[in-house]
């Protein structure tokens, strides 16, 4: 019952907010800790009480020594009954209860849920990044940043509570006790604190930088491994096992060197701390003996002072390790947020409204786009597509055909000009509503590592089983479903397709993608080499379904195999990001331009290279 209560103090998903995380470490931590400040305060409070009662144990020990040294055993309980009862209350009630509450808050609320909240929010923010964000980095490296930053933030908080806060409470308690007994006992402690602080100020920060280097090296190594696993077919095909060993091995050596540098800094701090602790113990013992010889303190006081110093000596090592770990985690967080906290490149403008699609007319209005200053892809592109019109886009590789579609889907923003759908500028509409009205089948179909059913219904999660089966039949998916079995024994619609759909052939993946589009039934349809991975027999069977699917829809189809789009209402011939020719198949042949050349040079349904 109690464990359930503490477990529910924090929601592992946190608030439903997808704002950009701060880009500095302390602002990042404050951003995630302020919503749970009540739990943090309660944890600090009960941890402080538990540590304070531990200090009281040493005080009671000193008092007992003094009472037993000078007191009468026969009247011991009579003389000290009140003090002994309070000792019992502190030792048997206050200390265990506060300690258990503190551990419950840490174990069930913070350890379990804090890291999850941070990871979940970071994931939700990152997954909404632009397409180019993921194209310019390793998927493994990005996922590593999301995972390790959440873990590091959680561990940083726990290290502050279990390390820094504990040390502060202890040192304040020792200062109070020693000042009350004899201020001279406080001198070694003050000097030790000064030395300990200098270690933290001048030696620990280097750990932060070196930890960030370890974190980055680790992420790069993981990214290389994931890249190799993702492209395992290429490694096998070219028999490059040793080449991959050499390539990834270089990143492993870089990781090992970063670790060596980090460990070197930690060992140096350990040497200095050992010297400080030796000074603290010997100087406290010497002053205690001197004060006892001059009758300035009692034997009990000496017991208190030296017991506390021994406890601080024991604590100092693991607290320094805790502080080291804290700075390592701060370095890891800093390294992670450099990736995680990047602002979104494609955002909805303030006051963006949902796209209201009535007909499906599309206008590319004097549009230009370049990926960078030296790479102009689309230049002053002007094209109007009527509602329900079927347009084929033709051109050599690199002409800008796929970029045109990516701009329509607003994966990138145009540099100048506009794209309008039913007269509405898509840059002023919400991205979700825009993409909800467009269905697309690409030439490079990748599926989620989920069941066939989940992949087909991905564009329409509320689809019924009957609708999913109907779409599968129309896309000829049901032809290979009976043979599908995954390693877990799932069959047919329940079988898992593997990462990116690797367990399926290219044609099978393409058919599932077509089924997904059939089920989504969006008013604007984009086909980017939609049947390129299909054999002629299956393509012919599906082509009739695609023809039926295109009815009453605005269609943009890209194809190198010109025969698949020859029947479109109009064909747009692109070259170097510009429109060269527009017309029907026959009109373009009669013009004898680039389209006619491409048609004449086709062999086996593909464009000749060159």
C-alpha positions in Angstrom: 0.0 0.0 0.0 2.7 2.5 1.0 5.0 1.5 -1.9 2.1 2.2 -4.3 1.5 5.6 -2.7 5.2 6.6 -3.1 5.3 5.2 -6.6 2.3 7.3 -7.7 3.8 10.6 -6.4 5.4 11.2 -9.8 3.8 10.4 -13.2 6.6 8.7 -15.3 5.3 10.5 -18.4 5.1 13.9 -16.7 3.0 16.8 -17.9 1.7 16.9 -21.5 4.1 19.5 -22.7 6.5 19.4 -25.7 8.4 22.7 -25.3 12.1 23.0 -26.0 14.3 21.9 -23.1 16.7 24.6 -21.9 20.2 24.5 -23.4 22.2 25.0 -20.2 22.7 22.3 -17.5 21.3 24.1 -14.5 18.4 25.6 -16.4 17.7 22.1 -17.8 17.7 20.5 -14.3 15.5 23.4 -12.9 13.1 22.9 -15.8 12.4 19.3 -14.8 12.7 19.7 -11.0 10.4 22.7 -10.4 7.2 20.8 -11.3 8.2 18.2 -8.6 9.7 20.6 -6.0 7.3 19.2 -3.4 8.8 15.7 -3.7 12.3 17.1 -3.8 11.7 19.2 -0.7 10.2 16.3 1.2 13.1 14.1 0.3 15.7 16.7 1.5 13.7 17.2 4.7 13.5 13.6 5.7 17.0 12.9 4.6 18.2 15.8 6.7 16.3 14.6 9.7 17.7 11.1 9.3 21.3 12.5 9.1 20.7 14.9 12.0 19.5 12.0 14.2 22.7 10.1 13.2 24.7 13.0 14.6 22.6 12.8 17.8 23.8 9.2 18.2 27.4 10.5 18.6 26.3 13.1 21.1 24.5 10.5 23.1 27.6 8.3 23.0 29.7 11.1 24.5 27.1 11.8 27.2 26.9 8.1 28.1 30.7 7.9 28.4 30.7 11.0 30.7 27.7 9.7 32.8 29.3 6.3 33.2 32.7 7.7 34.0 31.6 9.9 36.9 28.2 8.6 37.8 26.9 6.0 40.3 25.7 2.8 38.6 23.0 2.3 41.3 21.3 5.6 40.6 22.2 5.8 36.8 18.6 5.3 35.5 17.1 7.4 38.2 19.4 10.4 37.4 19.2 10.1 33.6 15.8 8.6 32.9 14.5 11.6 30.9 17.6 11.8 28.7 17.5 8.0 28.1 13.9 8.1 27.1 14.6 10.8 24.6 17.6 8.8 23.3 15.2 5.9 22.8 12.7 8.0 21.0 15.3 9.4 18.6 17.0 6.1 18.0 14.0 3.8 17.8 11.3 6.1 16.4 12.4 9.4 14.7 15.5 8.0 13.0 14.1 4.8 11.4 10.9 6.5 10.3 12.6 9.5 8.7 15.2 7.2 7.1 12.5 4.9 5.7 10.4 7.8 4.3 13.5 9.3 2.7 14.5 6.0 1.1 11.0 5.4 -0.1 10.8 8.8 -1.7 14.2 8.2 -3.4 13.6 4.6 -4.4 10.0 4.7 -5.6 9.4 8.3 -6.6 12.8 9.6 -7.9 14.7 6.5 -9.0 11.8 4.9 -10.8 10.0 8.0 -12.3 12.3 11.0 -12.6 14.6 9.6 -15.3 11.5 8.3 -17.2 9.9 11.8 -17.1 13.0 13.4 -18.5 13.6 10.7 -21.2 9.9 10.7 -22.2 9.8 14.5 -22.6 13.1 14.6 -24.5 11.9 11.8 -26.8 8.7 13.6 -27.6 10.5 16.8 -28.4 13.2 15.1 -30.5 10.8 13.0 -32.5 9.2 16.2 -33.7 12.5 17.5 -35.1 12.8 18.1 -38.8 13.7 15.4 -41.3 17.1 16.9 -41.8 17.9 16.6 -38.1 17.8 12.9 -38.4 19.4 12.7 -41.8 22.5 14.5 -40.4 23.1 12.3 -37.4 23.1 8.6 -36.4 19.8 7.2 -35.1 21.9 5.3 -32.5 23.7 8.4 -31.3 20.4 10.4 -31.0 18.7 7.6 -29.0 21.8 7.3 -26.8 21.7 11.0 -26.0 18.0 10.8 -25.0 18.6 7.8 -22.8 21.8 8.8 -21.1 20.7 12.4 -20.5 17.6 11.3 -18.6 19.7 8.8 -16.5 22.4 11.4 -15.8 19.9 14.0 -14.7 18.3 11.5 -12.3 21.6 10.4 -10.9 22.7 14.0 -10.5 19.7 14.7 -8.3 20.3 11.6 -6.3 23.9 12.4 -5.8 23.0 15.9 -4.5 20.6 14.3 -2.0 22.7 11.4 -0.9 26.1 13.1 -1.1 26.2 16.9 -1.1 23.2 17.4 1.2 24.4 14.7 3.6 27.9 16.3 3.8 26.4 19.8 4.4 24.1 18.5 7.2 27.1 16.7 8.8 29.5 19.6 8.6 26.9 22.1 10.0 26.2 19.6 12.9 29.9 19.1 13.6 30.4 22.9 13.6 27.6 23.4 16.1 28.8 20.6 18.4 32.4 21.6 18.3 31.7 25.3 18.9 29.5 24.3 21.8 32.3 22.2 23.3 35.5 24.0 22.4 36.2 26.1 19.4 39.7 24.8 19.1 38.3 21.4 18.0 36.8 23.2 15.0 40.1 24.5 13.6 41.1 21.2 11.8 37.6 20.8 10.5 37.6 24.4 9.0 41.0 23.8 7.4 39.8 20.5 6.0 36.7 22.1 4.6 38.9 24.8 2.9 41.1 22.1 1.4 38.1 20.0 0.4 36.5 23.0 -1.2 39.7 23.8 -3.2 39.7 20.2 -4.5 36.1 20.6 -5.6 36.7 24.0 -7.2 40.0 23.3 -8.9 40.1 19.6 -9.6 36.5 18.4 -10.0 35.5 20.7 -12.9 38.1 18.9 -15.1 36.1 15.8 -14.5 33.0 17.5 -16.1 34.8 18.2 -19.3 36.5 14.8 -19.5 33.1 13.2 -18.7 31.5 15.1 -21.6 34.3 13.7 -23.9 33.6 10.2 -22.6 29.9 10.6 -23.2 30.5 11.9 -26.8 33.0 9.1 -27.5 30.5 6.6 -26.2 27.7 7.9 -28.3 29.9 7.9 -31.4 30.9 4.3 -30.8 27.3 3.3 -30.3 26.3 5.2 -33.4 28.9 3.3 -35.4 27.7 -0.1 -34.1 24.1 0.7 -34.8 25.0 1.9 -38.3 26.8 -1.4 -38.9 23.9 -3.4 -37.6 21.4 -1.4 -39.7 23.5 -2.0 -42.9 24.5 -5.6 -42.0 23.4 -6.7 -45.5 26.0 -4.4 -47.1 28.7 -5.7 -44.7 27.9 -9.3 -45.7 27.6 -8.5 -49.4 31.0 -6.9 -49.6 32.6 -9.2 -47.0 34.0 -6.2 -45.1 34.0 -7.6 -41.6 37.6 -6.7 -41.0 37.1 -3.3 -42.5 34.3 -2.7 -40.1 36.4 -3.9 -37.2 39.1 -1.4 -38.1 36.5 1.4 -38.6 34.6 0.8 -35.3 37.8 -0.1 -33.5 39.1 3.4 -34.0 36.0 4.8 -32.1 36.6 2.2 -29.4 40.2 3.4 -28.9 38.9 7.0 -28.8 36.4 5.9 -26.0 39.2 4.1 -24.1 41.5 7.1 -24.3 38.7 9.4 -23.0 38.1 7.0 -20.1 41.9 7.0 -19.2 41.9 10.7 -19.1 38.9 10.8 -16.8 40.3 8.2 -14.5 43.6 10.1 -14.3 41.8 13.1 -13.0 39.9 11.0 -10.4 43.1 9.4 -9.1 44.8 12.7 -8.7 41.9 13.9 -6.5 42.1 10.7 -4.5 45.7 11.4 -3.6 45.0 14.9 -2.4 41.9 13.8 -0.4 44.0 11.1 1.3 46.4 13.8 2.5 43.6 16.0 3.7 41.9 13.2 5.6 45.2 12.2 7.3 45.7 15.8 8.4 42.1 15.9 9.8 42.4 12.7 11.9 45.9 13.4 13.3 45.3 17.1 14.1 41.9 16.4 15.8 43.4 13.7 17.9 46.3 15.9 18.9 44.1 18.8 19.9 41.7 16.4 21.8 44.6 15.0 23.8 45.9 18.5 24.6 42.5 19.8 25.7 42.0 16.7 27.9 45.4 17.2 29.5 44.4 20.8 30.4 41.0 19.7 31.7 39.3 21.7 29.0 37.2 18.8 27.8 35.8 15.5 29.1 36.5 12.0 28.0 33.1 11.9 26.5 33.8 15.0 24.4 37.0 13.4 23.1 34.9 10.3 22.1 32.4 12.5 20.3 35.0 14.6 18.5 37.1 11.7 17.3 34.1 9.4 16.4 32.7 12.2 14.3 36.0 12.9 12.6 36.4 9.2 11.8 32.9 9.2 10.3 33.7 12.2 8.2 36.9 10.5 7.1 34.8 7.4 6.0 32.3 9.6 4.3 34.7 11.9 2.5 35.9 9.3 0.0 32.5 8.2 -1.2 31.2 11.8 -1.1 34.1 12.9 -3.3 33.3 10.0 -5.6 29.7 11.1 -5.5 30.7 14.7 -6.3 32.9 13.3 -9.1 30.0 11.3 -10.4 27.8 14.5 -10.1 30.3 16.4 -12.3 30.5 13.5 -14.7 26.7 13.5 -14.9 26.7 17.3 -15.5 29.1 16.7 -18.3 26.9 14.0 -19.7 23.9 16.3 -19.5 25.7 19.1 -21.2 26.8 16.8 -24.0 23.3 15.4 -24.4 21.4 18.7 -24.4 23.7 20.0 -27.2 21.7 17.5 -29.4 18.4 17.3 -27.6 17.8 21.0 -27.0 18.3 22.1 -30.6 15.4 24.3 -31.7 13.0 22.8 -34.1 13.7 23.9 -37.7 10.2 23.4 -38.9 7.6 24.9 -36.6 4.0 25.9 -36.8 3.8 29.7 -36.9 2.0 31.5 -34.1 -1.7 31.2 -34.7 -1.4 28.4 -37.3 -4.7 27.0 -38.2 -5.7 23.5 -39.4 -5.7 23.1 -43.2 -9.3 23.1 -44.4 -9.3 21.1 -47.6 -12.3 21.4 -49.8 -11.2 20.4 -53.2 -7.4 19.6 -53.3 -6.0 22.2 -55.7 -2.3 22.7 -55.3 -0.2 25.7 -56.4 3.6 26.1 -56.3 3.8 29.9 -56.5 7.2 31.1 -57.7 8.9 28.8 -55.3 12.7 28.4 -54.7 14.6 26.2 -52.3 18.2 25.2 -51.6 19.6 22.9 -49.0 22.6 25.2 -48.5 24.2 28.2 -50.1 25.9 26.1 -52.8 23.1 23.7 -53.5 20.1 25.4 -55.3 17.6 22.6 -55.9 14.4 24.3 -56.9 14.4 27.7 -58.6 11.3 29.9 -59.3 9.1 26.9 -59.7 5.5 27.8 -60.8 2.9 25.1 -61.2 -0.8 24.9 -60.6 -2.6 21.6 -60.1 -6.4 21.5 -60.4 -8.4 19.7 -57.8 -8.7 16.0 -58.9 -6.0 16.4 -61.5 -3.3 13.6 -62.0 0.1 15.0 -62.5 3.2 13.0 -63.4 6.7 14.4 -62.5 9.5 13.3 -64.8 13.2 14.1 -64.9 16.7 12.7 -64.5 18.0 11.8 -61.0 18.8 15.0 -59.1 16.2 17.1 -61.0 14.4 18.0 -57.8 11.4 15.7 -58.1 11.5 14.2 -54.6 12.5 17.6 -53.1 9.3 19.0 -54.6 7.2 16.4 -52.7 9.2 17.0 -49.5 8.4 20.7 -49.7 4.7 19.9 -50.3 4.7 17.9 -47.1 6.6 20.7 -45.4 9.6 18.5 -44.4 11.5 21.6 -45.4 10.5 25.3 -45.7 10.8 27.1 -49.0 13.4 29.9 -49.2 11.0 32.1 -51.2 7.6 31.8 -52.8 4.7 29.8 -51.5 2.9 26.5 -51.7 -0.9 26.8 -51.5 -3.5 24.1 -51.1 -7.0 25.4 -51.8 -5.6 28.9 -51.5 -4.1 28.3 -48.1 -0.4 28.9 -47.5 0.8 25.6 -46.0 3.4 27.5 -43.9 0.6 29.0 -42.0 -1.2 25.7 -41.4 -0.4 23.2 -38.7 1.9 20.4 -39.9 -0.3 17.7 -38.5 -3.4 18.9 -40.4 -1.4 19.2 -43.6 0.1 15.7 -43.5 -3.2 14.3 -42.5 -4.6 15.3 -45.9 -1.8 13.7 -47.9 -1.0 10.0 -48.4 2.3 9.0 -49.8 4.1 5.8 -51.0 7.8 6.2 -51.4 10.4 4.2 -53.4 12.3 3.5 -50.2 9.7 2.0 -48.0 10.6 1.4 -44.4 8.2 -0.2 -41.9 8.1 0.0 -38.2 9.2 -3.1 -36.2 5.6 -3.9 -35.4 3.0 -6.3 -36.7 1.7 -6.2 -40.3 -1.6 -5.0 -38.9 -0.1 -2.1 -37.0 1.9 -1.1 -40.1 -1.2 -1.1 -42.3 -3.3 0.8 -39.8 -0.5 3.3 -39.0 -2.2 6.2 -41.0 -5.6 5.3 -39.5 -5.2 3.9 -36.0 -9.0 3.7 -35.5 -9.5 1.5 -38.5 -11.6 -1.6 -38.0 -10.3 -5.1 -38.6 -12.5 -5.4 -41.7 -11.1 -2.2 -43.2 -7.5 -3.4 -42.6 -8.3 -6.7 -44.3 -10.0 -5.0 -47.2 -7.0 -2.7 -47.7 -4.6 -5.6 -47.5 -6.6 -7.5 -50.2 -6.6 -4.5 -52.5 -2.8 -4.1 -52.2 -2.3 -7.9 -52.7 -0.8 -8.2 -49.2 -3.0 -11.2 -48.5 -1.1 -13.1 -51.1 2.0 -13.6 -48.9 0.5 -13.2 -45.4 -0.2 -16.9 -44.8 3.5 -17.6 -45.1 4.6 -14.9 -42.6 5.8 -16.3 -39.3 8.1 -14.4 -36.9 10.6 -15.9 -34.3 8.0 -15.4 -31.6 5.5 -17.6 -33.5 3.2 -14.8 -34.5 1.5 -15.4 -37.9 -0.1 -13.4 -40.7 -1.4 -10.0 -39.6 0.2 -10.5 -36.1 3.8 -11.3 -37.4 6.5 -8.6 -36.7 8.2 -7.3 -39.8 11.6 -6.5 -38.3 13.4 -3.2 -38.1 12.6 -1.1 -41.1 10.7 -4.2 -42.4 13.9 -6.1 -43.2 12.2 -9.5 -42.8 10.1 -8.7 -45.9 11.2 -8.4 -49.5 11.1 -5.0 -51.2 7.9 -5.9 -53.0 6.2 -7.1 -49.8 7.2 -3.9 -48.0 5.9 -1.9 -50.9 2.5 -3.7 -50.9 2.1 -3.0 -47.2 2.9 0.7 -47.8 0.3 0.8 -50.6 -2.3 -0.9 -48.3 -1.5 1.8 -45.7 -2.3 4.5 -48.2 -5.4 2.8 -49.4 -6.7 2.6 -45.8 -5.8 6.3 -45.0 -7.7 7.4 -48.1 -6.4 11.0 -48.1 -7.7 13.5 -50.7 -4.1 14.2 -52.0 -2.1 11.2 -53.1 1.7 11.3 -53.7 3.4 8.3 -55.4 7.2 8.4 -55.5 8.2 5.3 -57.5 5.3 3.5 -55.8 5.5 0.3 -57.8 9.3 0.3 -58.4 9.9 -2.7 -56.1 7.1 -4.8 -57.6 7.4 -7.5 -60.2 5.4 -7.0 -63.4 2.6 -9.4 -62.5 2.0 -7.9 -59.0 2.4 -4.4 -60.4 -0.3 -5.0 -63.0 -2.6 -6.4 -60.3 -2.0 -3.4 -58.0 -2.0 -0.8 -60.8 -5.7 -1.3 -61.2 -6.2 -0.7 -57.5 -4.1 2.4 -57.6 -6.1 3.7 -60.6 -9.3 3.2 -58.5 -7.6 4.8 -55.5 -6.7 7.9 -57.6 -10.3 8.6 -58.5 -11.5 11.9 -57.2 -8.1 12.7 -55.7 -5.4 15.1 -56.6 -2.4 13.0 -57.5 1.3 13.7 -57.9 3.2 10.7 -59.2 7.0 10.5 -59.7 8.4 7.7 -61.8 11.5 6.8 -63.8 9.4 4.0 -65.5 7.6 6.4 -67.8 5.0 3.8 -68.8 3.5 3.9 -65.3 2.6 7.6 -65.6 2.0 8.0 -69.3 -1.8 8.1 -68.8 -1.7 11.0 -66.3 -3.6 14.2 -67.2 -0.4 16.1 -67.5 3.3 15.4 -67.3 5.8 17.9 -65.8 9.4 17.5 -67.0 11.9 18.8 -64.6 15.6 19.5 -65.0 17.9 21.3 -62.5 15.0 22.4 -60.4 13.0 24.0 -63.2 10.1 23.1 -65.4 11.3 22.3 -68.9 8.1 20.9 -70.4 4.4 20.4 -69.5 1.8 18.5 -71.4 0.2 15.1 -72.0 2.3 12.1 -73.0 1.5 12.5 -76.7 2.0 16.3 -76.6 5.5 15.9 -75.1 6.4 13.2 -77.6 5.3 15.5 -80.5 7.5 18.3 -79.1 10.6 16.2 -79.4 12.1 17.6 -76.3 13.7 16.0 -73.2 10.7 13.8 -72.5 10.8 12.4 -75.9 14.5 11.7 -75.6 14.0 10.0 -72.2 11.1 7.9 -73.7 13.2 6.9 -76.6 16.2 6.0 -74.5 14.3 3.9 -72.0 15.3 0.3 -71.8 13.2 -2.2 -69.8 11.1 0.5 -68.4 13.9 2.5 -66.8 15.7 5.7 -67.7 19.1 5.3 -69.3 21.8 6.6 -67.1 23.7 9.8 -68.0 
